[in-house]
Amino acid sequence: PLSVSPAADPAVISPQDPTLLIGSSLVATCTVSPDFPLKAEDLYWTLNGRRLPAASYAALGPSTLSVALARLNGSRQQSGDNLVCHSRDGGILAGSCLYVGLPPEKPVNITCWSKNMKDLTCKWAPGTEGETFLHTNYTLKYKLRWYGRDNTCQEYHTAGPYSCHIPKDLALFTPYEIWVEASNRLGVAVSDVVMLDILDVVTTDPPSDVHVSRVGDLEDQLSVRWSSPPALKDFLFQAKYQIQYRVEDSSEWKVVDDVGNQTSCRLAGLRPGTVYFVQVRCNPFGIYGSKKAGIWSDWSNPTAASTPRSERGAGGCDPKGGEQNTTLRRELKQFFGWVKKHAYGCSNLGIKLYDQWRVWLQKSHKARNQVGKEP
């Protein structure tokens, strides 16, 4: 390779490190220093390590070689594409970075949440297209609505690539103005301003101490109990809860929406002798009189429990007994439908009577089966 004197650059590329819109064309020149005995015909070009065709070259003087690039695509890397001028033996004479891309779009879909009223995290989307092919810097700014100066968020990428976390020094009972500025080598774009009150975007930890247990000998039910989020116990607020559950060998969760503000719930209509995984989450609302719903917490860690196995034997009963069983099951189904209709999902209305009836039925079936098995 050509030895390079530290006193002078072997060659100069013009333009140096240009920024261009996608679809642009460019003519770049490589001019060798008079201190180096090289001519235009001794040179060639590469782009990202790939040799460019000689048909795109033109000698503009004894020691100057140009290359024409048409309809440029977005840069393969945000640090720019490498356009390099070489000597015939492969030595590198000079290099230039081509930044080819798009100006940023206006950031959209700003959403924010406050964990236990102690901080604020916001995330956004980088416009409808998103990809600019250039390094694009996003800055989240905020200020109190009626007074105060602009503040800049410092902790980025805490909840994904387009997010920022404000850990402290936030005011309650006063709305904030929040916006995002996007900038790169081709321009600046500013989002719409979002106004919010910290009290209206509160989320909390998942409910704690989730316990799932059997309901006596009832083979199709499980009882779920949990505690309210401890971080909000000293604040005036209400909460609503959701439960989701699935069987052990399935990835499909079934959601119970109508739990309300109770901290217990009865799951019914389950399969006997089956392991279920159960999770609970919380939505705090009405904090200090806020009129807006809060934001759902994450789900609690899964808690497992199994329903009792069915003790009903097959056969051994006379046909009339079987007919009686069918009648009882039909009446039970009707009764359970009435309970579900009037108990609003997880209410305990009528559950005790239903439990007593189910236990009696199971004991009755067991007794008849034992009689049927006697010689």
Secondary structure, DSSP 8 states (H G I E B T S, - for coil): -----TTS-SEEEES-S-EEETT--EEEEEEE-TTS---GGGEEEEETTEE--GGGEEEEETTEEEEEE-S----SSTT-EEEEEEETTS-EEEEEEEEEE------EEEEEEEETTS-EEEEEE-TTT---SS--EEEEEEEESSS---EE--EESSSSSSEEEE-S---SSS-EEEEEEEEETTEEEE---EEE-GGGGEE----EEEEEEE-TT-TT-EEEEEE--GGGTTS--EEEEEEEEEETT----EEEEEEET-SEEEE-S--TT-EEEEEEEEEEE-GGG--S----------EEEE-------SS-S-HHHHHHHHHHHHHHHHHHHHHHHHHTTT--TTHHHHHHHHHHHHHHHHHHHHHHH--
